[in-house]
Amino acid sequence: MTPLYTATATAGGGRDGRARTASGSLDLELHTPAELGGPGGGTNPEELFAAGYAACFSSALGLVARRARTDTSGTEITADVSLGKIPDSEGFGLSVRLTVRMPGVPGATARALVEAAHGVCPYSNAIDGNVAVELSVETDD
């Protein structure tokens, strides 16, 4: 792969530390969620992953929709990223549910576009075979 763009971020202090990007556009405190025994009240790696995945998938969907000459304006992507213990292991893993709301797009068309976007999205490709991803499509019909 020939990189078209490289983002750089640095984090220290783990889940109760700080993360910042080289561009300076992001600089924030990280806090362990209360559900994991932390203080909560701030963002965490799973929220950052969810935001990035939702935005990336939205771009991928826009690309395949333009190619298919389908208007997907008003579409929203919600990424639910769950952290859990891997059975019979000391490790932890992620699972993702992507909910794609596509008002005004027929159900079969919306489903086909979402499947195509899943094949194009860099996040989807990066975690393929490693993270369970559930795709949910919601339309008006």
N, CA, C and O atoms as CSV, one atom per row, in Angstrom:
chain,resi,resn,atom,element,x,y,z
A,1,MET,N,N,0.834,-1.176,0.000
A,1,MET,CA,C,0.000,0.000,0.000
A,1,MET,C,C,0.881,1.241,0.000
A,1,MET,O,O,1.851,1.322,0.753
A,2,THR,N,N,0.546,2.188,-0.831
A,2,THR,CA,C,1.213,3.484,-0.835
A,2,THR,C,C,0.344,4.460,-0.047
A,2,THR,O,O,-0.777,4.753,-0.462
A,3,PRO,N,N,0.838,4.966,1.076
A,3,PRO,CA,C,0.023,5.875,1.888
A,3,PRO,C,C,-0.359,7.138,1.125
A,3,PRO,O,O,0.462,7.744,0.436
A,4,LEU,N,N,-1.632,7.518,1.269
A,4,LEU,CA,C,-2.128,8.780,0.722
A,4,LEU,C,C,-2.136,9.865,1.789
A,4,LEU,O,O,-2.085,11.057,1.484
A,5,TYR,N,N,-2.200,9.437,3.036
A,5,TYR,CA,C,-2.253,10.351,4.172
A,5,TYR,C,C,-1.853,9.564,5.410
A,5,TYR,O,O,-2.179,8.382,5.523
A,6,THR,N,N,-1.153,10.203,6.337
A,6,THR,CA,C,-0.789,9.582,7.603
A,6,THR,C,C,-1.188,10.501,8.748
A,6,THR,O,O,-0.777,11.661,8.795
A,7,ALA,N,N,-1.987,9.980,9.666
A,7,ALA,CA,C,-2.350,10.716,10.878
A,7,ALA,C,C,-1.440,10.228,11.996
A,7,ALA,O,O,-1.124,9.041,12.075
A,8,THR,N,N,-1.024,11.144,12.853
A,8,THR,CA,C,-0.151,10.780,13.956
A,8,THR,C,C,-0.750,11.269,15.265
A,8,THR,O,O,-1.102,12.441,15.402
A,9,ALA,N,N,-0.863,10.361,16.223
A,9,ALA,CA,C,-1.356,10.707,17.551
A,9,ALA,C,C,-0.440,10.071,18.584
A,9,ALA,O,O,0.129,9.001,18.365
A,10,THR,N,N,-0.313,10.749,19.704
A,10,THR,CA,C,0.521,10.261,20.796
A,10,THR,C,C,-0.328,10.213,22.059
A,10,THR,O,O,-1.072,11.150,22.350
A,11,ALA,N,N,-0.215,9.123,22.806
A,11,ALA,CA,C,-0.951,8.990,24.062
A,11,ALA,C,C,0.005,8.541,25.147
A,11,ALA,O,O,0.964,7.817,24.881
A,12,GLY,N,N,-0.253,8.964,26.349
A,12,GLY,CA,C,0.513,8.537,27.518
A,12,GLY,C,C,-0.419,8.422,28.704
A,12,GLY,O,O,-1.420,9.133,28.787
A,13,GLY,N,N,-0.092,7.528,29.620
A,13,GLY,CA,C,-0.893,7.393,30.835
A,13,GLY,C,C,-2.057,6.439,30.711
A,13,GLY,O,O,-2.875,6.341,31.626
A,14,GLY,N,N,-2.150,5.730,29.590
A,14,GLY,CA,C,-3.214,4.740,29.421
A,14,GLY,C,C,-4.596,5.349,29.418
A,14,GLY,O,O,-4.822,6.432,28.878
A,15,ARG,N,N,-5.512,4.629,30.031
A,15,ARG,CA,C,-6.919,5.050,30.050
A,15,ARG,C,C,-7.160,6.287,30.922
A,15,ARG,O,O,-8.221,6.906,30.838
A,16,ASP,N,N,-6.203,6.641,31.740
A,16,ASP,CA,C,-6.329,7.836,32.575
A,16,ASP,C,C,-5.186,8.788,32.257
A,16,ASP,O,O,-4.526,9.321,33.150
A,17,GLY,N,N,-4.973,8.985,30.974
A,17,GLY,CA,C,-3.873,9.826,30.526
A,17,GLY,C,C,-4.341,10.929,29.604
A,17,GLY,O,O,-5.362,11.577,29.835
A,18,ARG,N,N,-3.566,11.124,28.552
A,18,ARG,CA,C,-3.836,12.206,27.613
A,18,ARG,C,C,-3.483,11.719,26.218
A,18,ARG,O,O,-2.550,10.937,26.040
A,19,ALA,N,N,-4.238,12.188,25.231
A,19,ALA,CA,C,-3.963,11.875,23.828
A,19,ALA,C,C,-3.984,13.179,23.035
A,19,ALA,O,O,-4.785,14.077,23.295
A,20,ARG,N,N,-3.078,13.253,22.060
A,20,ARG,CA,C,-3.031,14.465,21.235
A,20,ARG,C,C,-2.535,14.080,19.847
A,20,ARG,O,O,-1.797,13.110,19.674
A,21,THR,N,N,-2.955,14.856,18.882
A,21,THR,CA,C,-2.512,14.621,17.510
A,21,THR,C,C,-1.359,15.550,17.175
A,21,THR,O,O,-1.210,16.617,17.769
A,22,ALA,N,N,-0.554,15.135,16.224
A,22,ALA,CA,C,0.584,15.949,15.801
A,22,ALA,C,C,0.115,17.264,15.193
A,22,ALA,O,O,0.816,18.272,15.287
A,23,SER,N,N,-1.055,17.266,14.574
A,23,SER,CA,C,-1.578,18.492,13.959
A,23,SER,C,C,-2.041,19.494,15.006
A,23,SER,O,O,-2.196,20.678,14.709
A,24,GLY,N,N,-2.263,19.023,16.234
A,24,GLY,CA,C,-2.741,19.903,17.299
A,24,GLY,C,C,-4.255,20.060,17.309
A,24,GLY,O,O,-4.791,20.778,18.153
A,25,SER,N,N,-4.956,19.401,16.387
A,25,SER,CA,C,-6.406,19.562,16.322
A,25,SER,C,C,-7.134,18.784,17.415
A,25,SER,O,O,-8.311,19.034,17.675
A,26,LEU,N,N,-6.441,17.845,18.052
A,26,LEU,CA,C,-7.040,17.062,19.121
A,26,LEU,C,C,-6.049,16.976,20.275
A,26,LEU,O,O,-4.896,16.589,20.089
A,27,ASP,N,N,-6.506,17.337,21.458
A,27,ASP,CA,C,-5.690,17.244,22.668
A,27,ASP,C,C,-6.663,17.088,23.820
A,27,ASP,O,O,-7.329,18.042,24.221
A,28,LEU,N,N,-6.738,15.870,24.348
A,28,LEU,CA,C,-7.756,15.640,25.366
A,28,LEU,C,C,-7.321,14.663,26.425
A,28,LEU,O,O,-6.428,13.839,26.227
A,29,GLU,N,N,-7.987,14.783,27.569
A,29,GLU,CA,C,-7.768,13.866,28.680
A,29,GLU,C,C,-8.555,12.596,28.428
A,29,GLU,O,O,-9.649,12.627,27.864
A,30,LEU,N,N,-7.986,11.481,28.851
A,30,LEU,CA,C,-8.659,10.199,28.778
A,30,LEU,C,C,-9.041,9.757,30.187
A,30,LEU,O,O,-8.296,9.975,31.143
A,31,HIS,N,N,-10.201,9.138,30.299
A,31,HIS,CA,C,-10.680,8.670,31.602
A,31,HIS,C,C,-11.284,7.279,31.452
A,31,HIS,O,O,-12.054,7.031,30.525
A,32,THR,N,N,-10.943,6.389,32.344
A,32,THR,CA,C,-11.533,5.062,32.363
A,32,THR,C,C,-13.028,5.194,32.640
A,32,THR,O,O,-13.424,5.903,33.565
A,33,PRO,N,N,-13.871,4.510,31.840
A,33,PRO,CA,C,-15.322,4.578,32.082
A,33,PRO,C,C,-15.681,4.024,33.459
A,33,PRO,O,O,-15.012,3.128,33.974
A,34,ALA,N,N,-16.732,4.563,34.039
A,34,ALA,CA,C,-17.193,4.088,35.349
A,34,ALA,C,C,-17.506,2.591,35.301
A,34,ALA,O,O,-17.307,1.884,36.289
A,35,GLU,N,N,-18.000,2.102,34.144
A,35,GLU,CA,C,-18.339,0.681,34.009
A,35,GLU,C,C,-17.114,-0.222,34.129
A,35,GLU,O,O,-17.241,-1.421,34.378
A,36,LEU,N,N,-15.928,0.361,33.951
A,36,LEU,CA,C,-14.679,-0.389,34.078
A,36,LEU,C,C,-13.940,-0.052,35.364
A,36,LEU,O,O,-12.770,-0.399,35.529
A,37,GLY,N,N,-14.634,0.630,36.275
A,37,GLY,CA,C,-14.051,0.935,37.573
A,37,GLY,C,C,-13.343,2.274,37.656
A,37,GLY,O,O,-12.692,2.569,38.658
A,38,GLY,N,N,-13.459,3.076,36.630
A,38,GLY,CA,C,-12.800,4.381,36.628
A,38,GLY,C,C,-13.736,5.493,37.030
A,38,GLY,O,O,-14.884,5.250,37.402
A,39,PRO,N,N,-13.239,6.732,36.954
A,39,PRO,CA,C,-14.045,7.873,37.362
A,39,PRO,C,C,-15.087,8.293,36.327
A,39,PRO,O,O,-16.030,9.013,36.652
A,40,GLY,N,N,-14.916,7.837,35.062
A,40,GLY,CA,C,-15.819,8.297,34.009
A,40,GLY,C,C,-15.641,9.778,33.771
A,40,GLY,O,O,-14.625,10.355,34.157
A,41,GLY,N,N,-16.609,10.392,33.147
A,41,GLY,CA,C,-16.598,11.836,32.974
A,41,GLY,C,C,-15.713,12.346,31.860
A,41,GLY,O,O,-15.575,13.559,31.706
A,42,GLY,N,N,-15.117,11.482,31.088
A,42,GLY,CA,C,-14.281,11.926,29.974
A,42,GLY,C,C,-14.344,10.906,28.866
A,42,GLY,O,O,-15.090,9.930,28.951
A,43,THR,N,N,-13.582,11.122,27.847
A,43,THR,CA,C,-13.601,10.175,26.736
A,43,THR,C,C,-12.620,9.036,26.977
A,43,THR,O,O,-11.822,9.079,27.913
A,44,ASN,N,N,-12.688,8.026,26.132
A,44,ASN,CA,C,-11.848,6.849,26.280
A,44,ASN,C,C,-11.548,6.277,24.901
A,44,ASN,O,O,-12.135,6.726,23.916
A,45,PRO,N,N,-10.659,5.306,24.802
A,45,PRO,CA,C,-10.287,4.774,23.486
A,45,PRO,C,C,-11.461,4.213,22.689
A,45,PRO,O,O,-11.485,4.345,21.465
A,46,GLU,N,N,-12.429,3.593,23.352
A,46,GLU,CA,C,-13.561,3.020,22.630
A,46,GLU,C,C,-14.428,4.112,22.008
A,46,GLU,O,O,-14.906,3.956,20.884
A,47,GLU,N,N,-14.633,5.209,22.722
A,47,GLU,CA,C,-15.395,6.329,22.154
A,47,GLU,C,C,-14.663,6.933,20.964
A,47,GLU,O,O,-15.283,7.278,19.958
A,48,LEU,N,N,-13.349,7.060,21.076
A,48,LEU,CA,C,-12.578,7.617,19.964
A,48,LEU,C,C,-12.650,6.700,18.745
A,48,LEU,O,O,-12.785,7.174,17.617
A,49,PHE,N,N,-12.560,5.390,18.969
A,49,PHE,CA,C,-12.672,4.424,17.884
A,49,PHE,C,C,-14.057,4.496,17.249
A,49,PHE,O,O,-14.182,4.477,16.024
A,50,ALA,N,N,-15.104,4.578,18.084
A,50,ALA,CA,C,-16.474,4.660,17.575
A,50,ALA,C,C,-16.670,5.902,16.712
A,50,ALA,O,O,-17.274,5.824,15.642
A,51,ALA,N,N,-16.168,7.038,17.164
A,51,ALA,CA,C,-16.304,8.280,16.388
A,51,ALA,C,C,-15.561,8.183,15.063
A,51,ALA,O,O,-16.081,8.579,14.020
A,52,GLY,N,N,-14.350,7.658,15.109
A,52,GLY,CA,C,-13.568,7.511,13.885
A,52,GLY,C,C,-14.208,6.549,12.913
A,52,GLY,O,O,-14.264,6.822,11.714
A,53,TYR,N,N,-14.697,5.414,13.417
A,53,TYR,CA,C,-15.307,4.408,12.548
A,53,TYR,C,C,-16.587,4.960,11.909
A,53,TYR,O,O,-16.803,4.785,10.710
A,54,ALA,N,N,-17.432,5.624,12.700
A,54,ALA,CA,C,-18.670,6.188,12.163
A,54,ALA,C,C,-18.380,7.214,11.070
A,54,ALA,O,O,-19.042,7.218,10.032
A,55,ALA,N,N,-17.405,8.074,11.296
A,55,ALA,CA,C,-17.062,9.097,10.296
A,55,ALA,C,C,-16.478,8.460,9.041
A,55,ALA,O,O,-16.830,8.844,7.925
A,56,CYS,N,N,-15.593,7.495,9.220
A,56,CYS,CA,C,-14.968,6.818,8.085
A,56,CYS,C,C,-16.015,6.058,7.273
A,56,CYS,O,O,-16.016,6.122,6.044
A,57,PHE,N,N,-16.903,5.339,7.956
A,57,PHE,CA,C,-17.937,4.577,7.260
A,57,PHE,C,C,-18.878,5.509,6.509
A,57,PHE,O,O,-19.329,5.184,5.410
A,58,SER,N,N,-19.176,6.658,7.091
A,58,SER,CA,C,-20.019,7.647,6.419
A,58,SER,C,C,-19.378,8.105,5.111
A,58,SER,O,O,-20.064,8.256,4.100
A,59,SER,N,N,-18.075,8.325,5.131
A,59,SER,CA,C,-17.363,8.719,3.906
A,59,SER,C,C,-17.384,7.598,2.875
A,59,SER,O,O,-17.601,7.849,1.690
A,60,ALA,N,N,-17.162,6.363,3.318
A,60,ALA,CA,C,-17.183,5.221,2.402
A,60,ALA,C,C,-18.569,5.053,1.789
A,60,ALA,O,O,-18.693,4.771,0.597
A,61,LEU,N,N,-19.602,5.224,2.595
A,61,LEU,CA,C,-20.969,5.117,2.098
A,61,LEU,C,C,-21.267,6.217,1.083
A,61,LEU,O,O,-21.920,5.971,0.068
A,62,GLY,N,N,-20.793,7.418,1.356
A,62,GLY,CA,C,-20.968,8.516,0.405
A,62,GLY,C,C,-20.316,8.217,-0.933
A,62,GLY,O,O,-20.871,8.531,-1.986
A,63,LEU,N,N,-19.138,7.610,-0.888
A,63,LEU,CA,C,-18.430,7.247,-2.116
A,63,LEU,C,C,-19.218,6.238,-2.936
A,63,LEU,O,O,-19.419,6.435,-4.134
A,64,VAL,N,N,-19.666,5.160,-2.305
A,64,VAL,CA,C,-20.392,4.139,-3.067
A,64,VAL,C,C,-21.760,4.655,-3.517
A,64,VAL,O,O,-22.249,4.255,-4.573
A,65,ALA,N,N,-22.379,5.530,-2.738
A,65,ALA,CA,C,-23.662,6.114,-3.131
A,65,ALA,C,C,-23.502,7.014,-4.352
A,65,ALA,O,O,-24.332,6.983,-5.261
A,66,ARG,N,N,-22.437,7.816,-4.375
A,66,ARG,CA,C,-22.190,8.672,-5.552
A,66,ARG,C,C,-21.973,7.816,-6.792
A,66,ARG,O,O,-22.503,8.118,-7.861
A,67,ARG,N,N,-21.194,6.747,-6.647
A,67,ARG,CA,C,-20.957,5.839,-7.777
A,67,ARG,C,C,-22.260,5.215,-8.265
A,67,ARG,O,O,-22.431,4.982,-9.462
A,68,ALA,N,N,-23.179,4.944,-7.339
A,68,ALA,CA,C,-24.464,4.338,-7.690
A,68,ALA,C,C,-25.517,5.389,-8.046
A,68,ALA,O,O,-26.664,5.060,-8.349
A,69,ARG,N,N,-25.108,6.645,-8.005
A,69,ARG,CA,C,-26.005,7.775,-8.293
A,69,ARG,C,C,-27.273,7.713,-7.423
A,69,ARG,O,O,-28.399,7.842,-7.903
A,70,THR,N,N,-27.030,7.510,-6.126
A,70,THR,CA,C,-28.112,7.432,-5.153
A,70,THR,C,C,-27.936,8.537,-4.126
A,70,THR,O,O,-26.855,8.714,-3.563
A,71,ASP,N,N,-29.006,9.274,-3.890
A,71,ASP,CA,C,-28.974,10.362,-2.907
A,71,ASP,C,C,-29.105,9.782,-1.505
A,71,ASP,O,O,-30.122,9.175,-1.171
A,72,THR,N,N,-28.085,9.968,-0.695
A,72,THR,CA,C,-28.110,9.482,0.684
A,72,THR,C,C,-28.023,10.641,1.677
A,72,THR,O,O,-27.604,10.456,2.819
A,73,SER,N,N,-28.421,11.836,1.238
A,73,SER,CA,C,-28.384,12.968,2.165
A,73,SER,C,C,-29.302,12.671,3.345
A,73,SER,O,O,-30.355,12.056,3.178
A,74,GLY,N,N,-28.917,13.093,4.495
A,74,GLY,CA,C,-29.672,12.820,5.709
A,74,GLY,C,C,-29.292,11.518,6.388
A,74,GLY,O,O,-29.837,11.181,7.439
A,75,THR,N,N,-28.352,10.777,5.790
A,75,THR,CA,C,-27.924,9.504,6.376
A,75,THR,C,C,-27.064,9.754,7.603
A,75,THR,O,O,-26.236,10.665,7.619
A,76,GLU,N,N,-27.266,8.937,8.632
A,76,GLU,CA,C,-26.442,8.989,9.844
A,76,GLU,C,C,-25.930,7.600,10.170
A,76,GLU,O,O,-26.629,6.603,9.992
A,77,ILE,N,N,-24.695,7.553,10.654
A,77,ILE,CA,C,-24.063,6.305,11.066
A,77,ILE,C,C,-23.808,6.381,12.567
A,77,ILE,O,O,-23.222,7.347,13.054
A,78,THR,N,N,-24.246,5.367,13.294
A,78,THR,CA,C,-23.931,5.261,14.714
A,78,THR,C,C,-23.089,4.010,14.912
A,78,THR,O,O,-23.476,2.918,14.494
A,79,ALA,N,N,-21.941,4.173,15.547
A,79,ALA,CA,C,-21.064,3.041,15.847
A,79,ALA,C,C,-21.102,2.775,17.348
A,79,ALA,O,O,-20.729,3.628,18.154
A,80,ASP,N,N,-21.554,1.591,17.704
A,80,ASP,CA,C,-21.508,1.136,19.088
A,80,ASP,C,C,-20.314,0.200,19.198
A,80,ASP,O,O,-20.307,-0.872,18.594
A,81,VAL,N,N,-19.312,0.596,19.960
A,81,VAL,CA,C,-18.103,-0.205,20.133
A,81,VAL,C,C,-18.103,-0.758,21.545
A,81,VAL,O,O,-18.131,-0.006,22.519
A,82,SER,N,N,-18.070,-2.079,21.647
A,82,SER,CA,C,-18.093,-2.744,22.953
A,82,SER,C,C,-16.738,-3.367,23.248
A,82,SER,O,O,-16.088,-3.931,22.368
A,83,LEU,N,N,-16.332,-3.254,24.487
A,83,LEU,CA,C,-15.096,-3.856,24.979
A,83,LEU,C,C,-15.484,-5.024,25.871
A,83,LEU,O,O,-16.374,-4.898,26.712
A,84,GLY,N,N,-14.825,-6.152,25.691
A,84,GLY,CA,C,-15.136,-7.308,26.530
A,84,GLY,C,C,-13.963,-8.245,26.676
A,84,GLY,O,O,-12.975,-8.151,25.948
A,85,LYS,N,N,-14.083,-9.134,27.610
A,85,LYS,CA,C,-13.058,-10.144,27.870
A,85,LYS,C,C,-13.180,-11.244,26.835
A,85,LYS,O,O,-14.285,-11.705,26.549
A,86,ILE,N,N,-12.062,-11.673,26.269
A,86,ILE,CA,C,-12.040,-12.786,25.337
A,86,ILE,C,C,-12.124,-14.072,26.148
A,86,ILE,O,O,-11.307,-14.292,27.041
A,87,PRO,N,N,-13.114,-14.934,25.846
A,87,PRO,CA,C,-13.254,-16.172,26.622
A,87,PRO,C,C,-11.967,-17.010,26.604
A,87,PRO,O,O,-11.273,-17.085,25.591
A,88,ASP,N,N,-11.674,-17.626,27.730
A,88,ASP,CA,C,-10.500,-18.503,27.871
A,88,ASP,C,C,-9.192,-17.795,27.526
A,88,ASP,O,O,-8.283,-18.400,26.958
A,89,SER,N,N,-9.102,-16.521,27.870
A,89,SER,CA,C,-7.917,-15.722,27.556
A,89,SER,C,C,-7.756,-14.641,28.616
A,89,SER,O,O,-8.695,-14.310,29.340
A,90,GLU,N,N,-6.564,-14.108,28.687
A,90,GLU,CA,C,-6.317,-12.955,29.558
A,90,GLU,C,C,-6.609,-11.649,28.822
A,90,GLU,O,O,-6.618,-10.574,29.423
A,91,GLY,N,N,-6.845,-11.754,27.520
A,91,GLY,CA,C,-6.986,-10.567,26.681
A,91,GLY,C,C,-8.398,-10.016,26.599
A,91,GLY,O,O,-9.363,-10.612,27.075
A,92,PHE,N,N,-8.471,-8.866,25.982
A,92,PHE,CA,C,-9.732,-8.172,25.768
A,92,PHE,C,C,-9.928,-7.975,24.274
A,92,PHE,O,O,-8.966,-7.974,23.507
A,93,GLY,N,N,-11.162,-7.811,23.873
A,93,GLY,CA,C,-11.465,-7.611,22.463
A,93,GLY,C,C,-12.581,-6.596,22.284
A,93,GLY,O,O,-13.186,-6.123,23.246
A,94,LEU,N,N,-12.829,-6.280,21.030
A,94,LEU,CA,C,-13.866,-5.326,20.665
A,94,LEU,C,C,-14.912,-6.003,19.787
A,94,LEU,O,O,-14.628,-6.986,19.104
A,95,SER,N,N,-16.115,-5.463,19.820
A,95,SER,CA,C,-17.130,-5.789,18.832
A,95,SER,C,C,-17.780,-4.469,18.436
A,95,SER,O,O,-17.774,-3.503,19.199
A,96,VAL,N,N,-18.339,-4.447,17.229
A,96,VAL,CA,C,-18.901,-3.208,16.695
A,96,VAL,C,C,-20.284,-3.479,16.115
A,96,VAL,O,O,-20.511,-4.493,15.455
A,97,ARG,N,N,-21.179,-2.572,16.368
A,97,ARG,CA,C,-22.478,-2.551,15.691
A,97,ARG,C,C,-22.574,-1.208,14.985
A,97,ARG,O,O,-22.533,-0.159,15.627
A,98,LEU,N,N,-22.701,-1.241,13.659
A,98,LEU,CA,C,-22.901,-0.025,12.878
A,98,LEU,C,C,-24.378,0.061,12.510
A,98,LEU,O,O,-24.908,-0.819,11.833
A,99,THR,N,N,-25.032,1.116,12.957
A,99,THR,CA,C,-26.431,1.348,12.607
A,99,THR,C,C,-26.449,2.486,11.592
A,99,THR,O,O,-26.012,3.603,11.872
A,100,VAL,N,N,-26.966,2.171,10.407
A,100,VAL,CA,C,-27.004,3.138,9.315
A,100,VAL,C,C,-28.455,3.538,9.084
A,100,VAL,O,O,-29.273,2.713,8.677
A,101,ARG,N,N,-28.774,4.797,9.342
A,101,ARG,CA,C,-30.110,5.325,9.111
A,101,ARG,C,C,-30.110,6.043,7.772
A,101,ARG,O,O,-29.410,7.039,7.592
A,102,MET,N,N,-30.905,5.528,6.825
A,102,MET,CA,C,-30.928,6.076,5.466
A,102,MET,C,C,-32.358,6.443,5.075
A,102,MET,O,O,-33.017,5.679,4.371
A,103,PRO,N,N,-32.845,7.596,5.519
A,103,PRO,CA,C,-34.204,8.000,5.153
A,103,PRO,C,C,-34.289,8.265,3.642
A,103,PRO,O,O,-33.375,8.826,3.038
A,104,GLY,N,N,-35.411,7.846,3.058
A,104,GLY,CA,C,-35.644,8.128,1.649
A,104,GLY,C,C,-34.993,7.153,0.683
A,104,GLY,O,O,-35.131,7.312,-0.530
A,105,VAL,N,N,-34.291,6.151,1.185
A,105,VAL,CA,C,-33.642,5.164,0.322
A,105,VAL,C,C,-34.360,3.829,0.520
A,105,VAL,O,O,-34.510,3.379,1.657
A,106,PRO,N,N,-34.813,3.180,-0.575
A,106,PRO,CA,C,-35.475,1.882,-0.435
A,106,PRO,C,C,-34.584,0.872,0.284
A,106,PRO,O,O,-33.363,0.892,0.130
A,107,GLY,N,N,-35.202,-0.011,1.068
A,107,GLY,CA,C,-34.476,-0.952,1.912
A,107,GLY,C,C,-33.427,-1.778,1.197
A,107,GLY,O,O,-32.295,-1.878,1.670
A,108,ALA,N,N,-33.782,-2.379,0.056
A,108,ALA,CA,C,-32.828,-3.236,-0.666
A,108,ALA,C,C,-31.646,-2.427,-1.182
A,108,ALA,O,O,-30.506,-2.889,-1.146
A,109,THR,N,N,-31.921,-1.225,-1.659
A,109,THR,CA,C,-30.845,-0.344,-2.149
A,109,THR,C,C,-29.931,0.058,-1.001
A,109,THR,O,O,-28.707,0.034,-1.126
A,110,ALA,N,N,-30.545,0.429,0.122
A,110,ALA,CA,C,-29.765,0.848,1.292
A,110,ALA,C,C,-28.860,-0.289,1.761
A,110,ALA,O,O,-27.686,-0.068,2.057
A,111,ARG,N,N,-29.403,-1.497,1.827
A,111,ARG,CA,C,-28.631,-2.650,2.286
A,111,ARG,C,C,-27.445,-2.902,1.354
A,111,ARG,O,O,-26.335,-3.160,1.820
A,112,ALA,N,N,-27.676,-2.829,0.042
A,112,ALA,CA,C,-26.605,-3.050,-0.935
A,112,ALA,C,C,-25.523,-1.980,-0.806
A,112,ALA,O,O,-24.335,-2.289,-0.906
A,113,LEU,N,N,-25.918,-0.731,-0.585
A,113,LEU,CA,C,-24.940,0.348,-0.431
A,113,LEU,C,C,-24.111,0.155,0.843
A,113,LEU,O,O,-22.899,0.375,0.837
A,114,VAL,N,N,-24.760,-0.251,1.925
A,114,VAL,CA,C,-24.052,-0.466,3.195
A,114,VAL,C,C,-23.057,-1.616,3.057
A,114,VAL,O,O,-21.928,-1.513,3.537
A,115,GLU,N,N,-23.457,-2.695,2.416
A,115,GLU,CA,C,-22.549,-3.825,2.195
A,115,GLU,C,C,-21.349,-3.392,1.353
A,115,GLU,O,O,-20.213,-3.764,1.651
A,116,ALA,N,N,-21.599,-2.605,0.302
A,116,ALA,CA,C,-20.510,-2.124,-0.549
A,116,ALA,C,C,-19.583,-1.193,0.236
A,116,ALA,O,O,-18.363,-1.261,0.091
A,117,ALA,N,N,-20.164,-0.325,1.068
A,117,ALA,CA,C,-19.352,0.592,1.880
A,117,ALA,C,C,-18.486,-0.184,2.864
A,117,ALA,O,O,-17.353,0.212,3.138
A,118,HIS,N,N,-19.005,-1.274,3.391
A,118,HIS,CA,C,-18.255,-2.109,4.337
A,118,HIS,C,C,-17.012,-2.698,3.653
A,118,HIS,O,O,-15.993,-2.923,4.306
A,119,GLY,N,N,-17.096,-2.943,2.362
A,119,GLY,CA,C,-15.948,-3.458,1.616
A,119,GLY,C,C,-14.938,-2.391,1.255
A,119,GLY,O,O,-13.787,-2.702,0.948
A,120,VAL,N,N,-15.359,-1.128,1.287
A,120,VAL,CA,C,-14.500,-0.002,0.900
A,120,VAL,C,C,-13.876,0.691,2.109
A,120,VAL,O,O,-12.755,1.194,2.025
A,121,CYS,N,N,-14.594,0.721,3.229
A,121,CYS,CA,C,-14.180,1.490,4.411
A,121,CYS,C,C,-12.841,0.998,4.977
A,121,CYS,O,O,-12.699,-0.191,5.262
A,122,PRO,N,N,-11.864,1.885,5.143
A,122,PRO,CA,C,-10.571,1.494,5.706
A,122,PRO,C,C,-10.671,0.882,7.114
A,122,PRO,O,O,-9.926,-0.044,7.434
A,123,TYR,N,N,-11.573,1.383,7.947
A,123,TYR,CA,C,-11.737,0.801,9.284
A,123,TYR,C,C,-12.253,-0.626,9.161
A,123,TYR,O,O,-11.743,-1.529,9.825
A,124,SER,N,N,-13.260,-0.836,8.318
A,124,SER,CA,C,-13.803,-2.183,8.125
A,124,SER,C,C,-12.724,-3.128,7.626
A,124,SER,O,O,-12.617,-4.259,8.100
A,125,ASN,N,N,-11.931,-2.673,6.679
A,125,ASN,CA,C,-10.860,-3.510,6.145
A,125,ASN,C,C,-9.779,-3.781,7.181
A,125,ASN,O,O,-9.204,-4.869,7.202
A,126,ALA,N,N,-9.498,-2.812,8.035
A,126,ALA,CA,C,-8.444,-2.970,9.038
A,126,ALA,C,C,-8.800,-4.024,10.079
A,126,ALA,O,O,-7.923,-4.738,10.565
A,127,ILE,N,N,-10.073,-4.125,10.420
A,127,ILE,CA,C,-10.464,-5.037,11.494
A,127,ILE,C,C,-11.096,-6.327,10.978
A,127,ILE,O,O,-11.499,-7.177,11.772
A,128,ASP,N,N,-11.187,-6.481,9.660
A,128,ASP,CA,C,-11.810,-7.655,9.053
A,128,ASP,C,C,-11.178,-8.950,9.573
A,128,ASP,O,O,-9.959,-9.118,9.537
A,129,GLY,N,N,-12.019,-9.850,10.050
A,129,GLY,CA,C,-11.544,-11.124,10.555
A,129,GLY,C,C,-11.031,-11.074,11.980
A,129,GLY,O,O,-10.648,-12.103,12.538
A,130,ASN,N,N,-11.019,-9.907,12.568
A,130,ASN,CA,C,-10.464,-9.732,13.907
A,130,ASN,C,C,-11.482,-9.179,14.898
A,130,ASN,O,O,-11.388,-9.425,16.100
A,131,VAL,N,N,-12.445,-8.437,14.390
A,131,VAL,CA,C,-13.467,-7.813,15.224
A,131,VAL,C,C,-14.825,-8.104,14.598
A,131,VAL,O,O,-15.019,-7.890,13.401
A,132,ALA,N,N,-15.757,-8.589,15.398
A,132,ALA,CA,C,-17.108,-8.836,14.898
A,132,ALA,C,C,-17.792,-7.504,14.618
A,132,ALA,O,O,-17.852,-6.633,15.486
A,133,VAL,N,N,-18.313,-7.354,13.390
A,133,VAL,CA,C,-19.029,-6.137,13.006
A,133,VAL,C,C,-20.428,-6.529,12.556
A,133,VAL,O,O,-20.601,-7.314,11.624
A,134,GLU,N,N,-21.416,-5.970,13.233
A,134,GLU,CA,C,-22.809,-6.174,12.856
A,134,GLU,C,C,-23.289,-4.930,12.119
A,134,GLU,O,O,-23.111,-3.811,12.602
A,135,LEU,N,N,-23.893,-5.122,10.961
A,135,LEU,CA,C,-24.425,-4.019,10.172
A,135,LEU,C,C,-25.945,-3.997,10.313
A,135,LEU,O,O,-26.609,-5.007,10.079
A,136,SER,N,N,-26.486,-2.861,10.690
A,136,SER,CA,C,-27.917,-2.684,10.821
A,136,SER,C,C,-28.325,-1.519,9.938
A,136,SER,O,O,-27.730,-0.444,10.007
A,137,VAL,N,N,-29.342,-1.729,9.105
A,137,VAL,CA,C,-29.794,-0.689,8.180
A,137,VAL,C,C,-31.220,-0.321,8.524
A,137,VAL,O,O,-32.082,-1.193,8.632
A,138,GLU,N,N,-31.475,0.973,8.697
A,138,GLU,CA,C,-32.815,1.475,8.979
A,138,GLU,C,C,-33.244,2.429,7.881
A,138,GLU,O,O,-32.529,3.382,7.573
A,139,THR,N,N,-34.406,2.184,7.286
A,139,THR,CA,C,-34.947,3.045,6.224
A,139,THR,C,C,-36.378,3.403,6.572
A,139,THR,O,O,-36.909,2.967,7.594
A,140,ASP,N,N,-36.999,4.203,5.713
A,140,ASP,CA,C,-38.391,4.597,5.938
A,140,ASP,C,C,-39.372,3.512,5.553
A,140,ASP,O,O,-40.522,3.535,5.991
A,141,ASP,N,N,-38.932,2.543,4.725
A,141,ASP,CA,C,-39.893,1.517,4.291
A,141,ASP,C,C,-39.704,0.194,4.979
A,141,ASP,O,O,-40.441,-0.754,4.708
